[in-house]
């Protein structure tokens, strides 16, 4: 059994602690709101030029489109990156390259000011490409630093440490904005730019154990042929897709998962913008709001994980998706219970609980429906599918905002992902899906 405190394992886990600062500060809480509200003009919006056309779009719409573009670039390159990781023996050097490309791009965001839409978009796309692209190689290293008896334990430890890393960076950001004197600075010293810079430096600094301690097992010495590897990567994806279609209930679940997970991811990257524009929360209040969500997501994962063992993953997911639908409708009518701010915090607690629960139950159901002999192959396809689906949620929500002119009214578009995903999930036979995976037989 692999030792949890060995240098390679600690080096691998350290990367999750490091890059979670980007996921929280840039993607979810501080920079996304700053870009939409300040850089791209908020509800007034900014002019966007494409060839001979010009549109004036709300800031939230521009941000959602930028997220979709960066996700599309990652999705298109993932098969090539995976082929390189498997065939060329370049996992370590490419992980480091993507990591510090992302770090430099993140640090560069400090220079983005009001109206710098193109600069901010370019730097963010670079940063997110480094973040998501690096994770392709990072995830592949689990097979190098562990064995079958320790996969779950080490992967779970990295997941938990990542939550801690992202949370601690947010706490530091909160102190910088609200209590800079605790750090020896005068009030007003720090702003959004400095918070984003800290997230980039955090990522680069805490990734150093990964750079020095993570080792690649027996790298292959094949000559790097980019076009051949790209062709190989896409061929694998198509082959996996053809095989998965033979498992009816697995395929249905995957389609449902793609839809409702897209809804969840869209809410994560747009929630702070919604909080700022609709509720009027400032940066410090949004940080506290997301710290609460992270805590409740942690608790929700345990509660719904326990519930899934009792009533099954499908029923558990039906409960969480019903709550998600209720949250979307509540967001549309926000303020009906108490007031905007109180309703938003209550809604955030509920979202945090079902966020952790949805992820826990969905991952468990994926594992149960996947034949053991095809685990790596099928889970790789799940990961790619998630990236591809992640393009459309922000794109559709952003378009809804542009059409309605309102972040709050546009939220109903996200509800469609949960509604359709839930409808497909209802057609899945959990017992049959598990039986098919265990017998590894076709299920037409």
C-alpha positions, -999 to +999 in steps of 0.1 A: +000+000+000+013+035-009+024+056+020+003+088+023+033+108+036+058+098+010+074+127-010+057+118-043+023+117-027+028+149-008+041+165-039+010+154-058-015+165-031+003+199-028-007+208-063-044+206-054-037+228-024-019+252-047-042+256-077-074+257-057-065+293-050-072+301-087-104+281-086-118+302-057-103+337-061-104+339-099-130+315-112-157+316-085-155+346-062-135+378-068-121+382-103-152+370-122-173+396-104-147+423-110-145+415-147-182+415-152-190+446-130-160+468-135-139+457-165-168+449-188-192+476-176-218+457-156-254+460-167-244+489-190-220+466-208-192+471-233-189+470-271-176+437-286-162+437-321-161+406-343-151+410-380-176+436-394-201+434-365-203+452-332-225+444-303-230+460-269-233+432-243-238+432-205-206+425-185-221+392-172-227+380-207-191+389-218-177+370-188-198+340-195-187+339-232-150+342-221-155+312-197-171+292-226-142+301-250-115+290-224-134+258-217-137+250-254-100+254-259-093+229-231-119+205-244-104+206-279-069+200-267-077+174-240-073+143-263-039+156-275-028+163-240-040+129-228-022+112-257+011+130-248+006+120-212+002+084-221+027+081-250+055+106-248+064+104-211+061+142-208+036+144-179+060+161-154+075+187-177+041+196-193+024+198-158+051+223-148+048+242-181+010+245-179+012+253-142+036+283-145+020+295-177-012+297-157+005+313-128+021+341-149-013+347-167-030+349-133-005+373-119-008+394-151-045+400-142-034+427-117-029+450-146-065+447-159-084+479-153-118+493-161-125+489-199-096+465-205-120+438-218-097+423-244-067+423-221-086+408-192-102+381-215-069+371-230-051+368-197-080+349-181-082+325-210-045+319-207-048+314-169-077+290-172-061+271-200-030+266-177-052+256-148-075+231-167-048+218-190-024+212-162-051+192-144-050+167-173-014+157-164-020+161-127-048+136-127-028+111-148-001+111-121-024+093-097-014+060-114+023+068-109+022+077-072-003+052-060-018+017-065-053+003-067-055-002-030-048+035-023-065+054-052-096+064-033-077+073-001-051+095-018-076+111-043-099+119-014-071+134+006-061+157-023-098+167-028-101+177+009-067+195+010-077+214-021-109+227-004-086+238+025-062+256+001-089+275-017-106+284+016-074+297+032-066+318+002-101+333+004-096+340+041-063+358+033-081+378+006-108+388+031-082+400+056-065+420+028-097+437+019-112+442+054-084+441+079-051+450+062-037+463+095-035+427+106-009+423+080+009+455+088-007+476+060-029+507+060-066+505+052-073+506+015-039+492+005-053+462-012-079+458-040-091+431-064-058+432-083-037+424-053-060+396-043-057+380-077-019+384-076-018+366-042-038+338-058-013+335-086+017+336-062+000+311-039-005+287-069+032+290-080+047+288-045+027+258-032+033+240-064+070+238-057+068+205-038+051+191-069+080+204-090+107+188-068+091+157-053+067+144-080+084+117-101+073+101-133+076+064-136+098+052-165+090+078-191+088+065-226+114+077-251+091+079-282+097+109-304+070+135-300+049+136-331+021+161-324-003+153-353+001+115-347-007+119-310-037+142-317-051+116-341-045+089-316-062+109-288-093+115-308-094+079-321-094+068-285-123+091-276-144+078-306-136+042-297-146+048-261-179+064-272-187+034-294-181+010-265-201+031-240-232+031-263-234-006-256-243+001-220-278+017-221-282+028-186-246+041-183-251+061-215-284+076-202-268+085-169-238+101-187-262+123-207-281+133-176-249+140-157-236+162-185-267+183-184-272+188-146-234+191-140-233+219-166-260+237-146-240+233-114-208+246-130-226+276-145-240+285-111-205+283-096-189+307-120-218+331-121-230+331-085-208+360-073-219+381-103-255+374-094-248+383-058-232+416-067-257+427-094-289+415-079-283+414-041-257+442-039-230+422-020-195+437-020-163+417-024-159+410+013-194+398+017-191+375-014-160+360+001-178+352+033-207+338+013-185+314-006-167+303+025-201+293+039-208+274+007-175+255+009-183+245+044-218+233+037-206+215+005-182+195+026-210+186+050-234+179+022-210+154+006-210+134+038-248+136+044-258+126+009-230+101+006-245+084+037-280+087+022-269+072-011-258+040+007-293+037+022-317+047-005-294+045-036-276+070-058-304+076-082-329+086-055-303+107-038-296+125-071-333+130-077-336+148-043-306+170-050-317+179-085-352+188-072-336+211-047-314+226-075-346+233-095-361+249-064-330+271-059-332+284-095-369+293-092-362+309-058-334+329-074-358+342-100-382+354-072-354+363-048-366+383-018-401+367-014-392+350+019-374+377+040-353+401+019-327+399-010-297+394+012-312+370+037-328+349+010-295+348-009-276+334+021-302+308+029-303+298-008-264+296-007-265+272+022-289+250+004-269+252-028-237+242-009-254+212+007-267+198-026-235+208-045-215+184-023-243+159-024-247+160-061-210+155-068-207+127-043-237+107-055-229+113-092-193+101-088-205+070-069-231+062-096-205+066-124-182+041-106-210+016-101-221+018-137-185+015-151-170-020-158-139-023-138-118-033-168-127-001-185-125+023-156-097+045-168-110+046-203-146+055-194-137+080-167-114+098-192-145+101-214-165+114-185-139+141-179-139+152-215-177+152-217-178+174-186-154+199-203-174+199-235-207+204-217-191+232-196-190+253-228-228+255-231-240+265-197-223+298-194-229+304-231-267+299-228-269+318-195-249+347-210-271+348-240-302+348-218-288+378-199-282+396-232-317+390-244-335+398-211-311+425-200-313+410-165-290+386-146-319+375-124-344+368-152-318+349-172-313+324-144-343+304-156-322+293-186-300+274-162-330+256-147-335+239-180-302+219-175-315+206-142-350+199-156-339+180-187-311+162-167-336+151-141-360+139-167-334+117-183-322+104-149-357+091-142-353+067-171-322+051-157-325+017-140-298+018-113-301-019-104-298-029-141-269-005-147-249-020-117-256-056-129-245-048-164-212-033-152-205-063-129-211-088-157-194-065-183-221-074-209-238-054-236-270-037-225-288-026-257 
